[in-house]
């Protein structure tokens, strides 16, 4: 397994067997917001910029687009209670995950394209099965081949070597 960052003067890659807990991960909370955390706009371009600058952990809030049973999941900021959205617009989850896939694992856009990508989904959908099913389909559509295998279910990822997570998406 090759890891992007190692000392060129060394014959052995000292980072090859390091565990995930031995690394620091650049993260972004609400990476889709243009400026303020409340009453501001959401933008796909902001997600692209955050990834470009090296973030490998994204914290996304997922809401229902509408207050009805047949709706789609959207990314926006707000409160779970009463499904109160605080941003001035929302982003379609399909578009959000499409740009993440396009940028996060492309040598054309980022230097750390081999590093694992962690996505925390803060679900504020009030258990809307229709919306959650659509979110599942979107995740499979864009990251199906990059998701961790079932062997990692209920295991401590902190003890896994970075090489085993190379190019993977970890959904939390």
Secondary structure, 3 states (H helix, E strand, C coil): CCCCCCCCCCCCCCCCCCEHHHCCCCEEECCCECCCCCCCCECHHHHHHHHHCCCCEEEEEEEECCCCCCCCEEECCEECHHHEECCCCCEEHHHHHHHHHHHHCCCCCCCCCCCCEEEEEEEECCCCHHHHHHHHHHHHHHHHHHECCHHHCCCCHHHCEHHHHCCCEEEC
